[in-house]
């Protein structure tokens, strides 16, 4: 995989991770969602007007476009497992931006993911 292809793949992964963080920020602003027959429409409007949610959805759309370009250049057996880098980015972003805790167990799991991705990219 050349640097340009990796750039497309990694950009798609980053945009996907940013989308997750923005969606979570938007739902944090709304609070826990409990849909009923009476509140589904007002809840949908409330969600649709949250800027972080709109930003997250935009990031998803762009990430799919970038991902398709990267996927056209590399085997899916290489590209798809690289998506696990998103776990690492999301854990760091959730800790830094959303104040979520990252336990030792989570750090060990992330380290295992990093080892797996390193092995994969060397194949």
LUMKEVO-351536 format. One line per 2 residues: number of its first residue (from 1); their letters; for each residue z, y, x of N, C-alpha, C. Coordinates in Angstrom, 3 decimals, decimal comma, padded with zeros to 6 digits. Each point is the difference from the previous one (the first is absolute). Example, Ala and Ser with C-alpha at 12.3 -4.5 7.8 and 13.67 -1.06 7.14 Angstrom:
BEGIN
1	AS	007,800:-005,690:013,190:000,000:001,190:-000,890:000,000:001,200:000,900 | -000,720:001,050:-000,350:000,060:001,190:000,820:000,730:001,090:-000,770
***
This chain:
BEGIN
1	XX	000,000:-001,172:000,858:000,000:001,172:-000,858:000,000:001,229:000,899 | -000,939:000,896:-000,223:-000,049:001,218:000,803:000,922:001,074:-000,575
3	XX	000,154:001,072:000,736:000,948:001,055:-000,380:-000,396:000,686:-001,313 | -001,291:000,157:-000,229:-000,459:000,628:-001,244:000,346:-000,841:-001,214
5	XX	-000,244:-001,302:000,102:000,334:-000,908:-001,094:001,505:-000,026:-000,231 | 000,771:-000,099:001,084:001,449:000,021:-000,137:000,447:001,307:-000,637
7	XX	-000,678:001,098:000,329:000,329:001,297:-000,592:-000,150:-000,004:-001,514 | -001,083:-000,594:-000,488:-000,185:-000,090:-001,453:001,069:-000,887:-000,636
9	XX	000,241:-001,160:000,609:001,001:-000,920:-000,528:001,375:000,668:-000,011 | 000,374:000,610:001,125:001,323:000,606:000,105:000,143:001,209:-000,921
11	XX	-001,058:000,781:-000,161:000,040:001,139:-000,924:000,209:-000,491:-001,432 | -000,686:-001,069:-000,375:000,196:-000,572:-001,327:001,429:-000,470:-000,201
13	XX	000,573:-000,618:001,031:001,388:-000,468:-000,075:000,954:001,179:-000,130 | -000,225:001,034:000,790:000,869:001,186:-000,056:-000,074:000,686:-001,352
15	XX	-001,202:000,158:-000,527:-000,148:000,627:-001,321:000,673:-000,823:-001,084 | -000,080:-001,316:000,111:000,665:-000,871:-000,955:001,514:000,169:000,088
17	XX	000,532:000,087:001,215:001,444:000,191:000,181:000,440:001,360:-000,534 | -000,780:001,024:000,268:000,314:001,341:-000,509:-000,015:-000,014:-001,525
19	XX	-000,962:-000,715:-000,574:-000,073:-000,101:-001,462:001,283:-000,598:-000,557 | 000,493:-001,070:000,619:001,238:-000,621:-000,470:001,175:000,972:000,056
21	XX	000,100:000,734:001,099:001,105:000,949:000,158:-000,091:001,132:-001,022 | -001,207:000,479:-000,255:-000,173:001,060:-000,990:000,311:-000,502:-001,412
23	XX	-000,443:-001,206:-000,313:000,309:-000,558:-001,321:001,504:-000,151:-000,179 | 000,688:-000,455:001,042:001,453:-000,139:-000,086:000,664:001,360:-000,154
25	XX	-000,479:001,003:000,734:000,555:001,350:-000,138:-000,194:000,510:-001,433 | -001,155:-000,284:-000,581:-000,260:000,411:-001,377:000,901:-000,698:-000,997
27	XX	000,215:-001,295:000,203:000,890:-000,708:-000,921:001,453:000,404:000,215 | 000,365:000,370:001,216:001,358:000,516:000,230:000,228:001,269:-000,815
29	XX	-001,021:000,834:-000,100:000,112:001,244:-000,755:000,128:-000,269:-001,499 | -000,644:-001,051:-000,475:000,028:-000,337:-001,430:001,258:-000,795:-000,343
31	XX	000,420:-000,861:000,886:001,136:-000,881:-000,275:-000,490:-001,376:-000,416 | 000,938:-000,874:-000,285:-000,344:-001,363:-000,406:-000,852:000,042:-001,270
33	XX	-001,037:-000,808:-000,017:-000,930:-000,017:-001,128:000,304:-001,202:-000,878 | 000,255:000,275:-001,258:000,235:-001,050:-000,994:-000,931:000,283:-001,172
35	XX	-001,098:-000,729:-000,068:-000,997:000,243:-001,039:000,389:-000,672:-001,309 | -000,205:000,733:-001,070:000,167:-000,524:-001,353:-001,223:000,432:-000,802
37	XX	-000,098:-000,488:-001,197:-001,116:000,383:-000,874:000,027:001,495:-000,299 | 001,186:000,584:000,009:000,128:001,417:-000,340:-000,226:000,936:001,192
39	XX	000,297:-000,449:001,207:-000,044:000,944:001,126:-001,123:-000,248:000,999 | -000,881:-000,963:-000,223:-001,011:-000,306:001,002:-000,932:001,178:000,248
41	XX	-000,387:000,719:-001,038:-000,935:001,114:000,193:000,661:001,182:000,721 | 001,174:000,476:-000,448:000,634:001,093:000,735:000,350:-000,377:001,445
43	XX	000,376:-001,263:000,196:000,290:-000,449:001,367:-001,269:000,015:000,842 | -001,099:-000,444:-000,574:-001,288:000,029:000,708:-000,406:001,415:000,376
45	XX	000,195:000,950:-000,914:-000,315:001,405:000,287:000,899:000,529:001,108 | 001,272:-000,347:-000,083:000,952:000,442:001,027:-000,407:-000,517:001,375
47	XX	-000,400:-001,269:000,064:-000,438:-000,578:001,271:-001,307:000,632:000,476 | -000,926:000,203:-000,926:-001,316:000,528:000,355:000,049:001,446:000,486
49	XX	001,088:000,694:-000,286:000,101:001,396:000,425:000,846:000,175:001,264 | 000,454:-001,084:000,569:000,754:000,067:001,257:-000,983:000,117:001,167
51	XX	000,099:001,078:000,764:-000,921:000,188:001,130:000,063:-001,129:001,021 | 001,195:-000,513:000,337:000,002:-001,117:000,950:-000,755:-001,228:-000,521
53	XX	000,090:-000,259:-001,286:-000,718:-001,141:-000,563:-001,502:000,244:000,049 | -000,420:001,196:-000,332:-001,437:000,329:000,086:-000,481:-000,102:001,446
55	XX	000,814:000,464:000,934:-000,350:-000,111:001,423:-000,070:-001,447:000,433 | 000,940:-000,819:-000,474:-000,005:-001,414:000,341:-001,234:-000,716:-000,523
57	XX	-000,375:000,302:-001,226:-001,197:-000,613:-000,572:-001,254:000,436:000,754 | -000,031:001,257:000,414:-001,132:000,502:000,796:-000,074:-000,735:001,327
59	XX	001,154:-000,175:000,652:000,027:-000,736:001,265:-000,498:-001,428:-000,182 | 000,353:-000,624:-001,120:-000,487:-001,352:-000,268:-001,524:-000,035:-000,084
61	XX	-000,577:000,929:-000,729:-001,457:000,022:-000,155:-000,683:000,174:001,352 | 000,472:000,958:000,784:-000,604:000,241:001,314:000,230:-001,209:000,908
63	XX	001,183:-000,616:-000,081:000,280:-001,156:000,855:-000,945:-001,153:-000,301 | -000,346:-000,187:-001,254:-000,938:-001,070:-000,357:-001,371:000,283:000,595
65	XX	-000,446:001,231:-000,071:-001,312:000,349:000,578:-000,021:-000,230:001,503 | 001,038:000,455:000,677:000,086:-000,172:001,458:000,127:-001,483:000,340
67	XX	000,789:-000,729:-000,781:000,193:-001,426:000,224:-001,321:-000,759:-000,123 | -000,805:000,348:-000,992:-001,293:-000,669:-000,188:-000,887:000,203:001,226
69	XX	000,007:001,212:000,550:-000,795:000,255:001,210:000,505:-000,878:001,142 | 001,310:-000,031:000,211:000,556:-000,830:001,065:-000,266:-001,475:-000,235
71	XX	000,138:-000,446:-001,238:-000,198:-001,406:-000,328:-001,450:-000,435:000,219 | -000,915:000,945:-000,135:-001,404:-000,339:000,222:-000,296:-000,280:001,472
73	XX	000,954:000,337:000,874:-000,217:-000,121:001,440:000,818:-001,090:000,681 | 000,912:-000,635:-000,750:000,890:-000,986:000,618:000,260:-001,135:-000,986
75	XX	000,312:-001,175:000,537:000,306:-001,146:-000,860:001,242:000,281:-000,827 | -000,012:-000,481:-001,224:001,148:000,186:-000,881:001,222:-000,740:000,547
77	XX	-000,217:-001,056:000,780:001,119:-000,731:000,591:000,731:000,818:001,061 | -000,628:001,039:000,478:000,658:000,943:000,922:000,528:001,197:-000,781
79	XX	-000,827:000,567:-000,856:000,357:001,243:-000,693:001,176:-000,181:-000,958 | -000,039:-001,041:-000,807:001,020:-000,133:-001,044:001,406:-000,155:000,569
81	XX	000,206:-000,838:001,004:001,353:-000,083:000,565:000,480:001,317:000,621 | -000,926:000,848:000,429:000,402:001,300:000,555:000,651:000,884:-001,059
83	XX	-000,235:-000,311:-001,268:000,663:000,754:-001,066:001,519:-000,071:000,123 | 000,497:-001,026:000,678:001,453:-000,126:000,164:000,578:001,146:000,828
85	XX	-000,843:000,716:000,719:000,479:001,208:000,692:000,542:001,016:-001,006 | -000,504:-000,062:-001,223:000,497:000,882:-001,047:001,481:-000,200:-000,274
87	XX	000,497:-001,236:000,165:001,435:-000,253:-000,176:000,808:000,828:000,991 | -000,493:000,040:001,223:000,699:000,742:001,056:-000,031:001,495:-000,313
89	XX	-001,176:000,499:-000,320:-000,143:001,426:-000,305:000,843:000,401:-001,200 | 000,011:-000,858:-001,022:000,790:000,315:-001,188:001,493:-000,030:000,272
91	XX	000,448:-000,940:000,802:001,434:-000,061:000,325:000,428:001,259:000,749 | -000,802:000,410:000,964:000,315:001,217:000,761:-000,072:001,223:-000,909
93	XX	-001,055:000,093:-000,801:-000,158:001,143:-000,906:001,088:000,060:-001,061 | 000,379:-001,152:-000,549:001,055:-000,024:-001,018:001,341:000,424:000,603
95	XX	000,246:-000,425:001,227:001,238:000,398:000,678:-000,016:001,502:000,300 | -001,108:000,486:000,565:-000,074:001,384:000,453:-000,138:000,988:-001,155
97	XX	-000,903:-000,266:-000,925:-000,308:000,964:-001,054:000,831:-000,189:-001,273 | 000,362:-001,247:-000,306:000,687:-000,265:-001,258:001,474:-000,328:000,182
99	XX	000,446:-000,093:001,239:001,404:-000,265:000,272:000,447:-001,418:-000,314 | -000,936:-000,938:-000,061:000,363:-001,387:-000,264:000,583:-000,635:001,259
101	XX	000,885:-000,966:-000,186:000,619:-000,653:001,153:-000,911:-001,104:000,532 | 000,064:-000,186:001,315:-000,745:-001,071:000,656:001,026:-000,828:000,765
103	XX	000,289:-001,184:-000,519:001,022:-000,858:000,586:-000,531:-000,715:001,238 | 000,909:-000,623:000,728:-000,378:-000,781:001,183:-000,938:-001,126:-000,409
105	XX	000,264:-000,629:-001,114:-000,861:-001,084:-000,482:-001,424:000,511:-000,252 | -000,122:001,169:-000,570:-001,331:000,575:-000,247:-000,694:000,337:001,318
107	XX	000,761:000,505:000,960:-000,588:000,316:001,307:-000,498:-001,272:000,679 | 000,770:-001,083:-000,079:-000,440:-001,274:000,575:-001,266:-000,507:-000,681
109	XX	-000,062:000,131:-001,313:-001,196:-000,417:-000,735:-001,212:000,822:000,426 | 000,195:001,291:000,194:-001,093:000,866:000,453:-000,437:-000,392:001,404
111	XX	000,948:-000,357:000,857:-000,341:-000,438:001,362:-000,861:-001,262:-000,041 | 000,328:-000,916:-000,897:-000,803:-001,210:-000,146:-001,415:000,346:-000,450
113	XX	-000,116:000,959:-000,908:-001,323:000,442:-000,457:-000,790:000,573:001,178 | 000,642:000,817:000,820:-000,674:000,603:001,147:-000,507:-001,083:000,947
115	XX	000,822:-001,008:000,252:-000,422:-001,099:000,874:-001,210:-000,709:-000,598 | 000,039:-000,271:-001,294:-001,114:-000,651:-000,658:-001,288:000,808:000,064
117	XX	000,100:001,295:-000,226:-001,191:000,858:000,060:-000,536:000,050:001,432 | 000,891:000,062:000,983:-000,443:000,016:001,401:-000,743:-001,289:000,337
119	XX	000,521:-001,136:-000,440:-000,683:-001,267:000,234:-001,351:-000,036:-000,685 | -000,052:000,514:-001,197:-001,239:000,000:-000,779:-001,089:000,827:000,672
121	XX	000,357:001,195:000,437:-001,003:000,902:000,583:-000,492:-000,504:001,342 | 000,729:-000,879:000,650:-000,426:-000,556:001,286:-000,932:-001,200:-000,176
123	X	-000,130:-000,495:-001,219:-000,845:-001,189:-000,212:-001,462:000,349:-000,081
***
